[in-house]
Amino acid sequence: MSRKLFIGARLRRLREQGGQSQAALAGRLGISLSYVCQLENNQRPVSAPLLLKLVQVFQCDIAEFSEEQDKRLLHELQAVCLDRGVVGERIAPAQLARMVEHVPDIAAAFVSLAERHQRLREEYAQVIERFRGEPAGVSPTPLPHEEVRDFFNRRDNHIDTLDTQAEALAQALALRPGERAAALREVLRQRHGVDTLASDFDDFGVLRRFDARRRRLEIAAGLSDAQQAFQLATQLALLEQLERIDGEIAAAGLADAHSRGLARQGLAHYFAGALLLPYGEFLHAARAARYDIEALQRRFAVGFETVCHRLSTLQRSGARGVPFYLVRVDRAGNISKRQSATAFHFAHHGGACPLWHVHDAFAHPGQILVQTAEMPDGTRFFGIARSIGRGGGGWRTPRKSFAIGLGCELPHARELVYADGLDLAAPREVVPIGPGCRVCPRADCVQRAFPPAGKPLETSVDAEFLGAYRFGDEHGMHG
């Protein structure tokens, strides 16, 4: 039986943003005023036909009515409220849920303010630790990479304007896996007068360099056809799609030039990935292969991370794939990429949970590991993880390694080949994880690196436990 969808707060927000009364909206939808009131007060769920009417009336994506963004916001709000440096007294989970339901914009503003407060605390502590005098340049605004990451997450990591353009171009050029680079070089030459050449760059790590005055594009020598094509497609996006890219950036209201620059690069990369892996063709292949990543690698002649990243973007209205989260972690636990079309909650500060299988991937190079995990609110996820490497190619040439984690909420797991033969409901197979030690409410975790912020510690020396920390009787918040 399908879940009932209540859209009260989201419907009210869209209606008020459009300056419409409830009566006016009822007239446009062809329903009674009382029906609109019941919808906005979550007294009735929305039906599928009415949901489609709402999408037409508000000219929005159906994702505007998704519960996933509210669930993510609630998890973030709960994490913030665990920090006694931000909230003095415990707030009941039901109160937080009502806040997200009735005033989501205020809830999001509160989370943003708390995150800025935390960044200032961390920066101040670092300054004190280093004994370097007065704090300088401390800014309450988000760091550029955080702001851009949050922009993509708000869009469920799907940018439809660029995706559809890339798909149309891929079809027009009849791009074939393994033979893309030559076709894209010709497009750059014919359309833009740009000559492309392979180069052994003197500067370390350069992959692409464009000289606009000389109309010359240099691509690092030794790249595979797919890697060359990605760089060529990125440059093509910056030449042909810049107006659309800058339109997306302007609509996002990004704070400063650094954020806008990172977003411009990220959106150009998005177009390049969508050109190499056109939406409709890739979604059909992914479903047919039951999301077998290595099979998709062979089919489209691209790398493991490229396939995982593209799988996390398949959220086009009317043609959605499995909603995935994606994370990229280094050996020290630093998260360099995190995005989600699910309710999976990543900590905004600090490392990931050490019980998460993505860390185990480094001990099993090239192997795909699977895990069923449960977050503190009871939501369960099924995920895979595998290590990858980049660089190298010569003696003493620097090489970097990461682990990639890809996962979905448990109800979607059976759509993935990796869940075959597993008892997903077996309690012994479910690993209790959290968003990170600083905000995780689990009192019984023996792997905890440090206590959650603001929790009162038990410091009695009369007893000792396997876990490093014990804290008071107050339990964390559960949804």
Salt bridges, closest charged atoms under 4 A:
GLU40 OE1 - ARG12 NE 3.85
GLU40 OE2 - ARG15 NE 2.50
ASP61 OD1 - ARG320 NH2 3.09
GLU67 OE1 - ARG3 NH2 3.13
ASP70 OD2 - ARG10 NH1 2.38
GLU76 OE2 - HIS348 NE2 3.44
ASP83 OD2 - ARG121 NH2 2.49
ASP83 OD2 - ARG438 NH1 3.09
GLU101 OE2 - HIS102 NE2 3.88
GLU115 OE2 - HIS348 NE2 3.28
GLU122 OE1 - HIS349 ND1 3.44
GLU146 OE1 - ARG119 NH1 2.84
ASP150 OD1 - ARG149 NE 3.23
ASP156 OD1 - ARG72 NH2 3.19
ASP160 OD1 - HIS158 NE2 2.96
ASP160 OD1 - ARG316 NE 3.42
ASP163 OD2 - HIS158 ND1 3.53
ASP163 OD1 - ARG310 NH2 2.72
ASP163 OD1 - ARG316 NH2 3.96
GLU167 OE1 - ARG316 NH1 3.03
GLU179 OE1 - ARG176 NE 3.31
GLU186 OE2 - ARG189 NH2 2.38
ASP203 OD2 - ARG209 NH2 2.86
GLU218 OE2 - ARG216 NH2 3.87
GLU240 OE2 - ARG191 NH1 2.92
GLU240 OE2 - HIS192 NE2 2.81
ASP246 OD1 - ARG264 NE 2.92
GLU248 OE1 - ARG155 NH1 2.62
GLU281 OE2 - ARG299 NH2 2.64
GLU305 OE2 - ARG328 NH1 2.91
GLU305 OE2 - LYS337 NZ 3.05
GLU305 OE1 - ARG390 NH2 2.33
GLU374 OE1 - ARG380 NE 2.75
ASP377 OD2 - HIS75 NE2 2.34
GLU409 OE2 - LYS71 NZ 3.48
GLU415 OE2 - HIS412 ND1 3.21
ASP420 OD2 - ARG290 NH1 2.80
GLU429 OE2 - ARG428 NE 3.65
GLU474 OE2 - ARG84 NH2 2.04
